[in-house]
Amino acid sequence: MKYLATEYVQIDLDNEVWECRTCDHTLGSARENYKIFTKIYNRNPQEIHRPKLDPTKYEFTFSPNPKVCAIYEFYCPNCGTMMDVEYTVPGALPLHDFELDIDALKEKMQGRTPVVDAGEGVDTTQALREGAHDHSCSHDKNYGGQR
Ligand SMILES: [Zn+2]
């Protein structure tokens, strides 16, 4: 069963691995920080936030100083989808910003209908309606049996 953890990564609970939601590429153990399995682009923050003042004239230009600020971009090593962006200090390890209890998650998800990633432009409400009512109940009759 797949657990959709973020917009760009999912967990294959059977194999306990992180996967890319765009291409299903296996990243690595779900018990680790998924960011360590991605391609990391260590960006110069001044490329992203250009100086507002002339840096030859002013020390402070409203642009982050690369000596104290780094921007990490995390990409799927297979398809290149950007999975996250992190502002940090130069040389820091990627932030382990969420850690899921895999054993508790597996127990919680047992017997549940997996959420399907329908993709862009797909009417997910149809799938939700069908999944939500797989039994006969009294309010079905109130709508003339239309569902
Ligand atoms: Zn991918």
Boltz pocket constraint, residues with backbone or C-beta under 6 A from the ligand:
constraints:
  - pocket:
      binder: B
      contacts: [[A, 20], [A, 21], [A, 22], [A, 23], [A, 24], [A, 25], [A, 76], [A, 77], [A, 78], [A, 79], [A, 80], [A, 81]]
      max_distance: 6.0
